[in-house]
Amino acid sequence: MTALAACGVAHFPLHRHGMSVRAFAVVLALSALSLALALLLTVRPSGPVLLLAALLPAAPAAAGLYGNVHPSGSVSRALELTLAPAWAASALAAAASLTALTALWARTVRPAG
């Protein structure tokens, strides 16, 4: 849950810097959804929420990898909007996704109740 909140904060866009409104909205939505999922996980850590928490941060992590392969694309420019440097934000996203995936696996192996 902490890794997911850190991912949301790291991907928060501080400025627009000539990016389209659509790209800015996508980055802002990913950040807000990560923060909302972290809050939801504190209240109710159910299986579907854990699955969503594993899948959502995978998108910015994959975008970070794609932005490194194609640095002239709109994905790499969108990653420049984030609060943290692109490499740190992508690493936090990967860590958040793996943490949620581990929690989901542990919940599946040993069901609650």
C-alpha positions in Angstrom: 0.0 0.0 0.0 2.9 2.4 0.8 4.6 1.6 -2.5 1.3 2.3 -4.4 0.9 5.6 -2.6 4.5 6.5 -3.4 3.9 5.5 -7.1 0.9 7.9 -7.2 2.9 10.8 -5.7 5.9 10.1 -7.9 3.7 10.2 -11.0 1.8 13.4 -10.1 2.3 15.9 -12.9 3.5 19.3 -11.6 3.3 21.2 -14.9 2.0 20.8 -18.4 5.1 22.2 -20.4 3.4 22.2 -23.8 2.0 18.7 -23.5 -1.5 18.0 -24.8 -4.4 18.1 -22.4 -5.0 14.5 -23.1 -1.5 13.4 -22.1 -1.7 15.5 -19.0 -5.1 14.0 -18.1 -3.7 10.5 -18.5 -0.7 11.1 -16.2 -3.0 12.8 -13.7 -5.5 10.0 -13.8 -2.9 7.3 -13.3 -1.6 9.3 -10.3 -5.0 9.8 -8.8 -6.0 6.2 -9.3 -2.9 4.9 -7.6 -3.6 7.1 -4.6 -7.2 6.1 -4.5 -6.3 2.4 -4.7 -3.7 2.8 -1.9 -6.5 4.4 0.2 -8.9 1.6 -0.8 -6.4 -1.1 0.2 -6.1 0.4 3.7 -9.9 0.1 4.1 -10.6 -3.2 2.3 -7.8 -5.3 1.0 -9.9 -7.7 -1.1 -8.7 -9.9 -4.0 -10.1 -7.7 -6.9 -8.6 -4.5 -5.3 -5.2 -6.3 -5.0 -5.5 -7.4 -8.6 -6.2 -3.8 -9.7 -3.3 -2.6 -7.5 -1.0 -5.1 -9.3 -2.2 -4.1 -12.8 -2.5 -0.3 -12.5 1.2 0.5 -11.7 2.3 -1.9 -14.4 1.1 0.7 -17.0 3.5 3.5 -15.9 6.3 0.9 -15.4 5.8 -0.3 -18.9 5.6 3.3 -20.2 8.9 4.0 -18.5 10.5 1.1 -20.4 8.9 2.1 -23.6 10.1 5.7 -23.1 13.7 4.5 -22.7 13.5 2.5 -26.0 11.8 5.3 -28.0 12.9 8.6 -26.3 11.4 10.8 -29.0 7.8 9.6 -28.5 5.0 11.2 -26.6 5.3 8.6 -23.8 8.8 9.7 -22.8 7.6 13.4 -23.0 4.6 12.5 -20.7 7.0 10.9 -18.2 8.8 14.2 -18.0 5.7 15.7 -16.3 6.1 13.6 -13.2 7.1 14.9 -9.8 10.0 12.4 -9.6 12.5 11.7 -12.3 11.3 9.2 -14.9 13.7 6.5 -13.8 12.6 6.8 -10.2 8.9 7.0 -11.0 9.1 3.9 -13.2 11.1 2.0 -10.5 8.5 2.9 -7.9 5.7 1.7 -10.3 7.4 -1.6 -10.8 7.9 -2.0 -7.1 4.3 -1.2 -6.3 3.1 -3.7 -8.9 5.3 -6.4 -7.6 4.3 -5.7 -4.0 0.6 -5.9 -4.9 1.2 -9.1 -6.9 3.0 -10.7 -4.0 0.2 -9.7 -1.6 -2.3 -11.2 -4.1 -0.3 -14.4 -4.3 -0.1 -14.6 -0.5 -3.8 -14.1 -0.2 -4.5 -16.8 -2.8 -2.2 -19.3 -1.1 -3.6 -18.6 2.4 -7.2 -17.4 2.1 -8.5 -15.1 4.9 -11.1 -16.5 7.2 
